[in-house]
Amino acid sequence: MIYPSQAVRIAIATKSVDFCKGHDGLAALAERELGRDSHSGIIIVFRAKRDDRIKLLLWDRSGLVLCYKRLEHCNFVWPKVQDGMMRLTKAKFEALFEGLDWRRVMGPSR
């Protein structure tokens, strides 16, 4: 499991991408289509056409890290497919990465 700090920014590319792309291809896609610099410390979450696969791209101050996960017995819960991206909180990201329904994660009560 990847445990981002509270301060890290997390974004989901809501449209599926070609999972043959590696570090450089996903970084270029993030910059060109999402307007995000993959070297800025943001975690960018990419989805495949199949709902059981996810890739994460992040900069750890020494290089680009690409993380790939395939769920064995269920699918990831994804936002509605559309162009662009959406932001996620740390708690929602952790739920998504574990294969849970991140939409059910509530913020702190006031």
C-alpha positions as CSV (number, residue, x, y, z in Angstrom):
1,M,0.0,0.0,0.0
2,I,1.1,3.5,-0.7
3,Y,0.6,5.9,2.2
4,P,0.6,9.5,1.0
5,S,0.8,12.3,3.5
6,Q,-2.1,14.6,4.1
7,A,-0.5,17.3,2.1
8,V,0.0,15.4,-1.2
9,R,-2.4,16.2,-4.0
10,I,-4.1,13.2,-5.7
11,A,-5.9,13.3,-9.1
12,I,-7.7,10.7,-11.1
13,A,-7.6,10.8,-14.9
14,T,-11.3,10.0,-15.4
15,K,-10.9,8.7,-19.0
16,S,-9.3,5.3,-19.5
17,V,-5.8,5.2,-20.9
18,D,-3.8,2.7,-22.9
19,F,-2.1,0.6,-20.2
20,C,0.8,-0.2,-22.6
21,K,2.1,3.3,-21.7
22,G,5.0,3.5,-19.3
23,H,6.5,6.3,-17.2
24,D,7.2,8.7,-20.0
25,G,4.0,8.1,-21.9
26,L,1.8,8.6,-18.9
27,A,3.8,11.7,-17.8
28,A,3.3,13.2,-21.3
29,L,-0.4,12.4,-21.2
30,A,-0.7,14.0,-17.8
31,E,0.9,17.2,-19.1
32,R,-0.8,17.3,-22.5
33,E,-4.3,16.3,-21.6
34,L,-4.7,17.0,-17.9
35,G,-2.5,20.1,-17.6
36,R,-0.6,18.5,-14.7
37,D,3.2,18.4,-14.2
38,S,4.0,14.8,-13.1
39,H,7.2,16.1,-11.5
40,S,5.3,18.4,-9.1
41,G,4.7,15.8,-6.4
42,I,1.1,15.1,-7.4
43,I,-0.1,11.5,-7.5
44,I,-1.9,10.8,-10.8
45,V,-4.2,7.8,-10.9
46,F,-4.9,6.3,-14.3
47,R,-7.6,3.7,-15.1
48,A,-7.6,1.0,-17.7
49,K,-10.5,0.0,-19.9
50,R,-10.9,-3.0,-17.6
51,D,-12.2,-1.9,-14.2
52,D,-9.8,-4.2,-12.2
53,R,-6.6,-2.3,-13.1
54,I,-5.0,0.9,-11.9
55,K,-1.7,2.7,-12.5
56,L,-0.3,5.5,-10.3
57,L,2.4,7.9,-11.4
58,L,4.3,10.0,-8.8
59,W,7.5,11.9,-8.4
60,D,9.5,10.9,-5.3
61,R,12.1,13.7,-5.7
62,S,14.6,11.3,-7.3
63,G,12.6,9.8,-10.2
64,L,9.2,8.9,-11.5
65,V,7.5,6.0,-9.8
66,L,5.0,3.9,-11.7
67,C,2.8,1.6,-9.6
68,Y,0.4,-1.0,-11.2
69,K,-2.3,-2.9,-9.4
70,R,-4.7,-5.5,-10.6
71,L,-7.5,-6.7,-8.3
72,E,-8.1,-10.4,-8.2
73,H,-11.7,-10.8,-7.1
74,C,-13.4,-7.4,-7.7
75,N,-13.2,-4.2,-9.6
76,F,-12.2,-0.7,-8.7
77,V,-15.0,1.8,-8.3
78,W,-14.4,4.6,-10.8
79,P,-16.0,8.0,-11.3
80,K,-18.1,8.5,-14.3
81,V,-16.0,8.3,-17.5
82,Q,-15.5,11.8,-18.9
83,D,-12.7,14.0,-20.1
84,G,-10.4,15.6,-17.6
85,M,-9.6,14.7,-14.0
86,M,-10.9,15.0,-10.5
87,R,-9.2,15.5,-7.2
88,L,-9.3,12.9,-4.3
89,T,-8.7,13.2,-0.6
90,K,-6.1,10.9,1.0
91,A,-8.9,8.8,2.6
92,K,-10.8,8.4,-0.6
93,F,-7.5,7.5,-2.4
94,E,-6.7,4.8,0.1
95,A,-10.2,3.4,-0.2
96,L,-10.0,3.4,-4.0
97,F,-6.5,1.7,-3.9
98,E,-7.9,-1.1,-1.7
99,G,-10.8,-1.7,-4.1
100,L,-13.4,-0.2,-1.8
101,D,-16.1,2.2,-2.8
102,W,-14.4,5.5,-2.2
103,R,-17.7,7.4,-2.7
104,R,-18.8,6.1,0.7
105,V,-15.9,7.8,2.6
106,M,-17.1,10.8,4.5
107,G,-15.2,13.8,5.6
108,P,-14.8,14.8,9.2
109,S,-18.0,15.9,10.9
110,R,-18.2,19.5,11.9
